[in-house]
Amino acid sequence: MTKTKLIVNANGSLKVEGDFEIVDAAGNVYGLGGRTLVSICRCGLSQNKPFCDGSHKGNFEHNAQAFDLPPKKV
């Protein structure tokens, strides 16, 4: 099985790629229509939440650069 990849796009969505399912808070599965790649809204402006519809363009800034989290607290 291929690893699922979550890509943090600069100034935009979270792209999810691979073999995955998306469920709501009650555990209901979203019908993805066979897609293996979707974009998730993180700006809050999409009319199609939780999926991105491009509404962030010009309204959301975040320069996505990877970094290391500090060690977990014990």
C-alpha positions in Angstrom: 0.0 0.0 0.0 1.3 3.5 -0.8 1.8 6.0 1.9 -0.8 8.8 2.1 0.8 12.2 1.5 -0.4 15.5 3.0 1.0 18.5 1.2 0.8 21.9 2.7 0.5 24.4 -0.2 1.9 27.9 0.3 -1.0 30.4 0.4 -3.5 27.6 -0.2 -5.0 24.3 0.6 -3.9 21.0 2.1 -3.6 18.5 -0.7 -4.2 14.9 0.3 -2.9 12.2 -2.0 -2.9 8.4 -1.9 -5.2 5.8 -0.4 -7.4 7.6 2.2 -10.9 8.2 3.4 -12.3 11.4 4.9 -14.9 11.2 7.7 -17.0 13.9 9.4 -17.2 14.3 13.2 -19.9 11.6 13.5 -17.8 9.1 11.5 -19.8 9.4 8.2 -17.6 8.9 5.2 -17.5 11.5 2.4 -18.1 10.1 -1.0 -14.9 11.0 -3.0 -16.0 9.5 -6.3 -12.9 7.4 -6.6 -10.5 10.3 -6.2 -7.0 9.6 -4.9 -6.2 13.4 -4.6 -8.3 16.1 -3.0 -7.6 19.6 -1.7 -8.8 20.5 1.8 -9.7 24.1 2.6 -7.7 25.7 5.4 -8.6 29.4 4.9 -12.3 28.9 5.8 -13.6 30.7 2.7 -14.6 27.7 0.6 -18.3 27.3 -0.2 -17.5 23.5 -0.5 -16.0 22.9 2.9 -14.1 20.8 3.8 -12.9 20.8 0.2 -11.1 23.7 -1.4 -12.8 25.7 -4.1 -10.0 28.3 -4.7 -11.7 31.0 -2.7 -8.4 31.6 -0.8 -6.7 33.2 -3.8 -5.7 36.7 -2.7 -7.3 36.2 0.7 -4.9 33.8 2.6 -1.2 34.0 3.2 0.9 31.3 4.7 4.4 30.6 3.4 4.5 26.8 4.0 7.9 25.6 4.9 8.7 22.4 6.7 10.2 22.5 10.2 10.8 20.1 13.1 8.4 20.1 16.0 9.9 20.0 19.5 10.1 16.7 21.2 6.8 15.4 22.6 6.2 16.2 26.3 6.3 13.2 28.5 
